[in-house]
Amino acid sequence: MGLKRIVSEDPGMSGTLIPIGKKVRKPPGKNSPLVPEVAVSGPEYIAPVDPALEEAVAFHPGIFLAKLSNGSSSQAYQADELVYAQGDAADAVFYIESGKVKLTVVSTGGKEAVIAILLKGNFFGEGCLAGQPIRMGTASATQRSTIIRVAKPAMTALLHEDPEFAERFLAHLLARNIRMEADLVDHLFNSSEKRLARLLLLMANFGQESKPVPLIASMSQETLAQMIGTTRSRVSFFMNRFRELGFIEYGDGGMYVHSSLVSVVLHD
């Protein structure tokens, strides 16, 4: 299933990407607290683009976490440094204040899979809040990062005592769940070339109409291969093709992804 971009006189709709054949409801007025119902189907993850609505649902957890006098701590991590390992006790929730974190899992046979690359502003390790006794995977920094650790009792108390934080934390987790469902559909039904193109677009925060957003230079092709379920040689082949077609380019500070890469996702 492809995507099409809405061109509308309504500034809240223009520029939105939706799956072809799906309908999207017009955003409510400025005074409405509702977020527009945007179609999510297949491998595409769609987010609201109306700046006023984005501001209304903006999540700034650092403001709420600052309320914690006890039970939280901030720590700096270097690239490839472990935050926690698979099998460790699950006794805290973590928040990425800066940097990026990679989540991986290793099977009993020793095979490693990359679950996600989380950016600044994301929580992880929240499984402990649902009674998870041990970590089901490993979390490690992919670059210099500052991460806030919130002990489970402190996080539980904050969720009970601050309804606004609890509501936005839930919305944050639900949004990530939608993204994970889209990832699964993408993995099941799309070719490895489309999966790679979609991953690069997502990692580049596609949807910002300004200049390309740089990706981290240290993202290895092996990691990309693990994330989309293919081999490193296939990733290398597609990356070279994307570069030859002008969809990506390498420069100072990392790799740049151009919006034209979406044509690979749309191509049938």
C-alpha positions in Angstrom: 0.0 0.0 0.0 1.4 3.4 -1.0 1.1 6.9 0.4 -0.2 10.1 -1.1 0.4 13.7 0.1 -2.7 15.8 0.7 -2.7 19.2 -1.0 -5.3 21.3 0.7 -6.2 24.9 1.5 -6.5 23.8 5.1 -3.0 24.3 6.6 -3.8 21.5 9.1 -4.1 19.0 6.3 -1.7 20.1 3.6 1.4 18.0 3.6 0.0 15.0 5.5 1.0 11.6 4.2 -1.8 9.0 4.2 -2.1 5.5 2.8 -3.6 5.6 -0.7 -7.3 4.6 -0.6 -7.7 5.5 3.0 -9.7 8.5 4.3 -8.5 11.0 6.8 -10.8 13.2 8.9 -10.4 16.9 8.9 -8.7 18.3 12.0 -10.9 20.0 14.6 -10.9 23.7 15.2 -8.2 25.4 17.2 -10.2 25.3 20.4 -10.9 21.6 20.1 -8.8 19.3 22.4 -9.2 16.4 20.0 -6.3 15.2 17.8 -7.4 14.5 14.1 -7.9 10.8 13.4 -5.2 10.1 10.8 -5.4 6.8 9.0 -2.7 4.3 9.9 -2.5 1.2 7.8 0.2 -1.0 6.5 3.8 -0.1 7.1 3.3 3.7 7.2 3.3 5.5 10.5 1.5 8.8 10.2 1.7 11.6 12.7 -0.3 14.9 13.0 1.4 17.8 11.2 -0.7 20.8 12.4 1.8 22.8 14.5 -1.0 24.0 16.9 -2.1 20.5 17.5 1.4 19.2 17.9 2.0 21.9 20.6 -1.2 20.9 22.3 -0.1 17.3 22.7 3.6 18.1 23.1 5.2 15.9 25.8 8.0 17.4 27.8 8.6 14.7 30.5 11.8 16.4 31.7 9.5 19.0 33.3 7.6 16.4 35.2 10.7 14.3 36.1 12.2 17.4 37.6 9.5 17.1 40.3 11.2 13.9 41.6 13.3 14.8 44.6 14.1 11.1 45.4 14.3 8.0 43.3 15.9 9.5 40.1 19.4 10.1 38.9 21.1 11.3 35.7 24.1 9.6 34.2 26.3 10.2 31.1 27.0 7.2 28.9 29.7 6.8 26.2 29.0 5.1 22.8 28.4 1.3 23.2 28.2 1.6 27.0 25.5 -0.6 28.5 22.6 0.9 30.3 21.3 -2.5 31.4 21.8 -6.1 30.1 19.3 -8.8 29.2 18.5 -10.8 32.4 19.2 -7.8 34.8 16.6 -7.0 37.4 13.9 -4.7 36.0 13.6 -2.1 38.7 13.6 1.3 37.0 12.4 3.3 34.0 14.8 5.3 31.9 14.4 8.5 29.9 16.8 9.7 27.2 17.7 13.3 27.9 20.2 13.4 25.1 21.7 11.0 22.6 20.4 7.7 21.3 19.9 4.2 22.7 19.8 0.8 21.0 17.6 -2.0 22.2 18.6 -5.5 21.4 17.7 -9.1 22.3 19.7 -12.3 22.1 18.1 -15.7 21.5 19.1 -18.9 23.3 21.0 -19.8 20.2 23.1 -16.6 20.5 21.5 -14.8 17.6 21.1 -11.0 18.2 18.3 -8.8 16.9 18.0 -5.0 17.0 14.6 -4.1 18.3 14.8 -0.3 18.1 16.9 2.8 18.0 15.4 5.3 20.5 16.1 9.0 20.2 16.1 11.9 22.7 12.8 12.2 24.5 12.0 8.5 24.7 11.3 6.3 27.7 12.5 2.7 27.8 12.6 -0.1 30.4 8.9 0.6 31.3 8.2 -3.1 31.3 8.9 -3.1 35.1 5.7 -1.1 35.6 3.7 -4.1 34.3 5.4 -6.5 36.6 8.3 -7.6 34.4 10.8 -9.0 36.9 13.9 -9.1 34.6 15.0 -7.3 31.5 14.0 -9.1 28.3 16.6 -7.3 26.2 19.7 -5.1 26.4 19.9 -1.3 26.2 23.1 0.4 25.2 24.0 4.0 24.1 25.0 4.3 20.5 26.7 7.7 21.1 27.4 10.0 24.0 24.1 10.2 25.9 22.6 11.5 29.1 20.0 9.2 30.6 17.7 9.7 33.6 17.0 6.6 35.7 13.8 6.7 37.7 13.3 3.9 40.2 10.1 1.9 39.9 8.6 3.1 43.2 9.2 6.7 42.3 7.8 6.3 38.8 4.7 4.5 40.1 4.1 7.3 42.7 4.5 10.0 40.0 2.0 8.2 37.7 -0.6 8.1 40.6 0.0 11.6 41.9 0.2 13.5 38.6 -2.7 12.8 36.3 -1.4 15.0 33.6 1.9 13.2 33.5 0.1 9.8 33.6 -2.1 10.8 30.6 0.8 12.0 28.5 3.0 9.1 29.4 0.2 6.7 28.3 -0.2 8.6 25.0 3.6 8.4 24.5 3.5 4.6 25.0 0.5 4.1 22.7 2.2 6.1 19.9 5.2 3.9 20.1 2.9 0.8 20.1 1.4 2.0 16.9 4.8 2.4 15.4 5.8 -1.1 16.5 2.6 -2.5 14.8 3.5 -0.7 11.6 7.1 -2.1 11.8 5.7 -5.6 12.1 3.4 -5.2 9.1 6.3 -3.7 7.1 8.5 -6.7 8.0 5.8 -9.2 7.0 4.7 -7.7 3.7 7.4 -5.4 2.2 10.6 -6.2 0.4 13.9 -5.6 2.1 14.5 -2.6 -0.1 11.3 -0.9 1.0 11.9 -1.8 4.6 15.3 -0.2 4.4 14.0 2.9 2.7 11.2 3.2 5.3 13.7 2.8 8.2 16.0 5.5 6.9 13.0 7.9 6.4 11.8 7.2 10.0 15.3 7.6 11.5 15.7 10.9 9.6 12.4 12.2 11.1 10.9 12.4 7.6 8.1 14.9 7.5 10.2 18.0 8.2 10.1 19.9 4.9 13.4 21.7 5.5 16.9 20.4 4.7 17.7 16.6 5.2 18.2 15.5 8.8 21.6 13.9 9.4 21.8 10.3 10.7 24.5 9.1 13.0 27.6 8.2 11.1 28.3 5.2 13.3 25.2 3.3 12.3 26.6 0.2 10.8 25.1 -1.7 7.9 25.1 -4.8 10.1 22.8 -3.0 12.5 20.5 -1.8 9.7 20.4 -5.4 8.4 19.4 -6.6 11.9 16.6 -4.0 12.1 15.0 -4.9 8.8 15.7 -8.7 8.9 18.1 -9.1 6.0 21.8 -9.5 5.3 24.5 -6.9 5.5 25.4 -7.5 1.8 21.8 -6.7 0.8 21.8 -3.5 2.8 25.1 -2.5 1.2 23.6 -3.1 -2.3 20.6 -1.0 -1.6 22.5 1.8 0.1 24.8 2.1 -2.9 21.7 2.2 -5.2 20.1 4.9 -3.0 23.3 6.9 -3.2 23.5 6.6 -7.0 19.9 7.7 -7.4 20.5 10.7 -5.1 18.2 9.6 -2.3 21.0 9.7 0.2 24.4 11.4 0.5 27.3 11.3 2.8 28.7 14.5 4.3 30.3 16.0 7.3 28.6 14.7 10.4 26.8 11.8 8.9 24.5 10.6 6.2 21.7 12.7 4.8 18.4 11.3 3.7 16.3 13.2 1.1 12.6 13.1 1.0 12.7 11.7 -2.6 13.5 8.3 -0.9 9.8 8.0 -0.3 9.4 7.0 -3.9 11.0 3.6 -3.1 8.3 3.1 -0.5 5.5 4.1 -2.9 6.8 2.1 -5.8 4.8 -1.1 -6.5 
